[in-house]
Every structure is written in C-alpha cells, then in structure tokens.
Amino acid sequence: MLTKIKCIIVDDEPMALNLLESYVQKTPFLELVKKCSNGFEALEAINGGNVQLAFLDIQMPELSGLELSKTLPKTTRVIFTTAFNEYALDGFKAEALDYLMKPFGFDEFYNAATRAKEWFALVNNQGQAAPAATAVAAPAPAKQDKEFIFVKSEYKQLKIKLSEVLYFEGLKDYIKIWIEGNPKPILTLMSMKALEEDLPADKFMRIHRSFIVSLDKVETIERNQVIINKERITVADQYKAAFKEFIKDNSID
C-alpha cells in the first residue's frame, strides 16, 4: 500500500497556488492537506496537523517563506518555490530538500517531490530497529572509468570533471565541491554516503566523516593530516587504516 506524504502548498499568487494544486493532484504519493495564500495560514495548518512537506513560496508579504521555514518543526520539510535565484544560498542554509525556479513544469515538480519521497523513505528506514545480526555486504566494485558527475546546484545540472575536484566537504544534507582554480565551492544537495558510493575508488577516498579527497591532489601528508591546495584535512581514526594502506601501496622503500 502506497503511503502518501501529507503536504501543504503556500503561495500568495492565486494562479501559482492553483497550478501547485493541480501538480499535487497528479502526483500519486502526495496528499494535499491545505492550500495557503500566506505564511500565517501555513503555520496554522502545520501546527494543527501532521504536515510532512511544505511547497513554500519564498517571497510573500508579512511572513516570507524563509522566515516561516525557520519556525517549522524538524518533521516538516520544505521545497521552496521562487522566481528569484538570489535566494538560493539562503535556501541551502534553511536546509530545504529542493528548490523550484518559477516558472516550472510538472516534470520539475515531480522530480522535487520524488526527492522528498526518497528522503522520507530513508529517514523511516533509519528509524526502524536493526536486526540482531547484520550480514556484512561485499564491497561494491570500484567505478574505475567515471570521468565526471552531474550535480544539481542553484536550479541547474552542473557537469563536474572529477579530474578537477580537490575534495568534497560534507555539510549536513549538503556537499561543498571544491574545484581546482575556483575560490568558491559548488553547493549541492547530496549525502556523503551516496557520493562515496558513486565515486571511483581508485581516485577518491573518504578520510573523515566530512571529507572525501582526490588522491591525485594530495600534496603533502603531515602526521594525521593531508594538505591539498593549502587546506589541512585531518584523517579521522576510522579511516586511518585504509589511508595507511594507500600510502604503503604508493611508497618507494
């Protein structure tokens, strides 16, 4: 049986609100609890029931979507809808699941809703009690041939050449991608675990809960730290054995 995600839609523009309503009705795993024309209506709806997901316009009078998102319980996640891309960084800080740039079609809406569905499924699975004994899965084969990845950032799909990546830095549900020659990182919504599984294991290694480094870009190893582009990254205890093995395999005695 399909478990539906209870959601609200919030927009001060009637046409946008009606469009969102039609999209929700066409999405089989969404259940519309209420459509709201301002932030105060949305807050009342969330406080009055089990709202899991809010499609939330950012720019609204009196109470903006960003302001509203800061008051929501952790059990209610947000997908922002906006016509202004300058709000992207603020949206990332608010830990939104996704961002829809107006005008957007049903396919973009459905993709964002699917991302929310996957997030809720992951959370529900993590919340279940683990079995008494867990079989150890065999390691996945290394992805040796991958030369690039596509990531979503600021409403675009960006092609990232792996040969230019210095390291990946995790930040809650997001990842900063530090590129050679680029002073600012690319910010994308992704888990470190999913990224680690998708990277070629002969080129990238996780050395810390929050860092995956390009092995080709390691310049110096000093005690328990690697230095990449003047940045010092500590090798955490749980990753030391694998990292020492890498050093041993690539050292000349």
SVG drawing of the C-alpha trace seen along z (x, -y; Angstrom):
<svg xmlns="http://www.w3.org/2000/svg" viewBox="-7 -42 71 54">
<polyline fill="none" stroke="black" stroke-width="0.4" points="0.0,0.0 1.3,-3.4 2.0,-5.7 1.2,-9.3 3.2,-12.3 0.9,-14.9 1.7,-18.3 0.6,-21.9 1.2,-24.4 1.8,-28.1 1.8,-31.0 0.3,-34.4 -0.4,-34.3 -3.7,-32.5 -2.6,-31.2 0.6,-29.8 -1.4,-28.2 -3.9,-26.6 -1.0,-25.3 0.6,-23.7 -2.7,-22.1 -3.0,-20.5 0.5,-19.2 -0.1,-17.7 -3.3,-16.0 -1.3,-14.4 1.3,-13.0 0.1,-9.7 2.3,-9.7 1.2,-13.3 -1.8,-14.1 -2.8,-17.8 -3.8,-18.9 -4.3,-22.5 -3.5,-25.3 -2.5,-28.5 -2.3,-32.1 0.1,-33.4 2.6,-32.2 0.3,-32.6 -2.3,-30.2 0.5,-27.7 1.8,-28.0 -1.7,-27.4 -2.1,-24.3 1.2,-22.9 0.5,-23.4 -2.9,-21.8 -2.0,-18.6 0.6,-16.1 2.2,-18.1 5.3,-16.4 6.1,-18.6 5.6,-22.2 5.8,-23.6 6.7,-27.1 7.0,-30.4 9.9,-32.4 8.8,-36.0 5.5,-36.6 4.2,-39.7 4.3,-39.9 5.8,-36.5 8.2,-35.3 8.8,-31.7 12.4,-31.8 11.1,-33.3 8.4,-30.7 10.8,-27.8 12.8,-28.8 9.7,-28.2 8.8,-24.7 9.3,-21.5 12.0,-19.2 9.4,-16.7 8.2,-19.2 10.5,-19.6 10.4,-22.3 10.6,-22.6 11.0,-26.2 9.3,-27.8 10.7,-31.1 11.2,-33.4 14.4,-34.8 17.6,-32.8 19.4,-35.2 17.6,-33.3 19.5,-30.0 22.1,-30.3 19.5,-31.3 17.5,-28.3 20.5,-26.0 21.0,-27.4 17.4,-26.7 18.1,-23.0 15.4,-22.8 15.0,-19.5 14.8,-21.2 14.1,-24.5 11.8,-25.1 12.5,-28.1 9.3,-29.7 8.0,-29.1 8.4,-25.3 6.6,-22.4 5.1,-19.2 8.3,-17.2 10.4,-19.5 7.8,-19.5 7.6,-15.7 11.4,-15.3 11.4,-17.5 8.6,-15.6 10.3,-12.3 13.4,-13.7 11.3,-14.3 9.7,-10.8 13.2,-9.3 14.3,-11.4 11.3,-10.3 11.8,-6.7 15.5,-7.0 14.5,-8.5 11.8,-5.9 14.3,-3.1 16.9,-4.5 14.3,-4.8 13.5,-1.1 15.1,1.2 18.2,3.0 18.1,6.8 20.2,8.6 22.8,9.7 23.6,8.0 25.3,9.7 28.4,7.8 27.8,6.8 30.5,7.4 32.1,4.2 30.8,2.7 33.1,2.9 35.1,-0.3 33.9,-2.6 37.2,-3.0 36.1,-4.6 33.9,-7.6 35.4,-10.9 32.6,-13.3 29.4,-13.6 26.3,-15.8 25.1,-17.6 22.2,-19.9 23.2,-23.4 21.2,-26.6 18.5,-25.1 21.0,-23.8 22.6,-20.4 26.3,-21.1 28.9,-18.8 31.8,-18.3 35.0,-16.9 36.4,-14.6 40.0,-15.4 39.5,-19.0 38.0,-18.2 40.2,-18.8 37.9,-17.4 34.3,-17.1 33.2,-18.6 30.0,-17.4 27.7,-19.9 24.6,-18.1 22.5,-17.2 24.7,-19.2 28.1,-18.9 30.6,-21.6 32.6,-20.6 36.0,-22.3 37.3,-22.7 40.9,-23.4 41.2,-27.1 37.8,-28.0 37.9,-30.1 34.3,-29.3 32.8,-25.8 29.8,-24.4 27.0,-23.6 24.7,-20.6 22.1,-18.6 23.5,-15.1 24.6,-12.7 28.3,-11.8 27.4,-8.1 25.7,-8.3 28.6,-10.4 31.2,-8.0 29.5,-5.0 29.4,-6.8 33.0,-7.9 35.8,-5.8 37.5,-4.2 41.0,-4.3 40.8,-8.2 38.9,-9.3 39.0,-8.3 37.0,-9.3 39.3,-10.2 36.9,-12.0 33.2,-12.0 33.0,-15.3 35.7,-14.9 36.3,-12.9 39.6,-13.8 41.0,-13.4 44.1,-11.1 45.8,-12.7 45.5,-16.2 47.2,-15.2 50.3,-17.3 51.7,-16.5 51.0,-14.1 52.0,-15.5 51.2,-13.4 47.5,-12.8 46.7,-15.5 46.7,-15.7 47.4,-19.0 45.5,-19.9 45.7,-23.4 47.0,-24.7 44.0,-23.2 44.8,-20.8 42.3,-17.9 42.6,-15.5 42.5,-11.8 39.9,-10.5 40.6,-7.4 38.1,-5.2 39.7,-5.9 43.4,-5.7 43.9,-2.0 42.6,-2.4 44.6,-5.6 47.8,-4.0 47.3,-1.1 47.1,-3.7 50.3,-5.3 52.0,-1.9 50.9,-0.8 52.2,-4.0 55.5,-4.4 59.0,-3.5 61.1,-1.8"/>
</svg>
